[in-house]
Amino acid sequence: MKSLFDSSVLVAALLETHPSHKTSRAIVLEHRGRSGEFAISQHALLETYAVLTGMRTRPRLTPPMVRLAMTELLAPAEVVPLSPSDYQECLMTAESSNLIGGAICDLLHLRAAEIWGAAQLVTLNPKHFRPLAGRLRIAVAEP
């Protein structure tokens, strides 16, 4: 099943101390082995890097460490790009739906899933996505 993963799952899959590490890593590894069924949005790629390098862990997760771990885990993933018109569409959707704050980022993930033809978006935050995903006919799944 074509699955697009958001950054919540990617961060958990990469961070051994995360409470959802085992289940998130398992589902990512499962999808890695399925050609054409594993994708992430450009936004998720950068958001994952930002979260991991910005964490106050001991020892600190350095940019080279994070990039290497991401490359090793996510190399088989298709990275779905968004065009300027996709961003404009997300802004218009956010405005017409009266969405505020970080919900716009959820729209970016969903837009990427729609463009790629994903059957599901995999996230640790399903309540953020379910109200938005229904009209796109994209299932929202947890690891």
C-alpha positions in Angstrom: 0.0 0.0 0.0 1.4 3.4 -1.0 2.2 5.2 2.3 3.5 8.7 2.9 5.1 9.2 6.4 5.0 12.4 8.3 7.8 13.7 10.5 6.3 12.5 13.7 6.9 8.9 12.7 10.3 9.7 11.2 11.5 11.4 14.3 10.3 8.5 16.5 11.9 5.9 14.1 15.2 7.6 14.4 15.3 8.5 18.1 15.8 5.4 20.3 14.5 7.2 23.4 11.2 8.1 21.8 8.2 6.3 23.4 7.0 5.2 19.9 10.5 4.3 18.6 10.0 0.5 18.2 6.6 0.6 16.4 7.6 3.6 14.2 10.9 2.1 13.2 9.3 -1.3 12.5 6.7 0.2 10.1 9.3 2.4 8.4 11.6 -0.6 7.9 8.6 -2.7 6.6 7.8 0.0 4.0 11.5 0.5 3.0 11.5 -3.0 1.6 8.5 -2.3 -0.7 9.5 -0.6 -3.9 7.2 2.3 -4.8 5.3 2.2 -1.5 7.4 4.5 0.7 7.4 8.3 0.5 7.9 11.4 2.5 7.2 15.0 1.7 10.0 17.5 1.3 8.5 19.2 4.4 8.8 16.0 6.5 12.4 15.6 5.4 13.4 19.1 6.6 11.1 19.0 9.7 12.7 15.7 10.8 16.1 17.2 10.5 15.0 20.4 12.3 13.5 18.5 15.2 16.4 16.1 15.7 19.1 18.7 15.5 17.2 21.1 17.7 16.7 18.6 20.6 18.5 19.2 23.8 19.8 15.6 24.2 23.0 14.4 25.8 25.0 13.8 23.8 23.8 16.4 21.4 22.6 15.1 18.0 24.9 16.9 15.6 23.9 17.8 12.0 26.3 15.2 10.5 25.0 12.5 12.8 21.3 13.4 12.0 21.9 13.6 8.3 23.7 10.2 8.2 21.0 8.5 10.3 18.3 10.0 8.0 20.1 9.0 4.9 20.5 5.4 6.1 16.9 5.0 7.1 15.2 7.1 4.4 17.3 6.4 1.3 14.7 4.2 -0.4 11.9 6.8 0.2 10.6 8.8 -2.6 10.7 12.5 -1.6 7.6 14.2 -2.9 8.1 17.8 -4.0 5.5 20.5 -3.8 5.3 23.3 -6.3 4.6 27.0 -5.5 1.0 26.5 -6.7 0.7 23.6 -4.1 1.7 26.0 -1.4 -0.8 28.5 -2.6 -3.5 25.8 -2.6 -2.7 24.9 1.0 -2.8 28.5 2.0 -6.2 28.9 0.4 -7.5 25.7 2.0 -6.2 26.8 5.4 -8.0 30.1 5.0 -11.3 28.7 3.8 -11.2 26.0 6.5 -10.3 28.6 9.2 -7.2 26.6 10.1 -4.6 28.2 12.3 -1.0 27.6 13.4 0.8 24.4 12.5 -2.3 22.9 10.8 -0.8 24.4 7.6 2.1 22.0 7.9 -0.4 19.1 8.1 -1.9 20.3 4.8 1.6 20.2 3.2 1.9 16.5 4.2 -1.6 15.7 2.9 -1.0 17.6 -0.4 2.2 15.6 -0.9 0.3 12.4 -0.2 -2.4 13.4 -2.7 0.1 14.3 -5.4 2.0 11.0 -4.9 -1.2 9.0 -4.9 -0.8 7.6 -1.4 -3.5 5.3 0.0 -2.5 6.4 3.5 -0.6 8.9 5.5 1.2 7.4 8.5 1.4 9.6 11.6 1.6 9.6 15.3 -0.9 12.5 15.3 -4.0 11.1 13.5 -6.4 13.6 15.1 -4.5 16.4 13.3 -5.1 14.8 9.9 -8.4 12.9 10.0 -10.7 16.0 9.6 -8.6 17.1 6.6 -7.9 13.8 4.9 -11.4 12.6 4.5 -12.2 14.8 1.6 -9.1 13.6 -0.2 -9.9 9.9 0.3 -6.6 9.3 2.1 -6.6 7.0 5.1 -4.8 8.1 8.2 -2.9 5.4 10.0 -0.8 5.1 13.1 2.3 2.9 13.4 
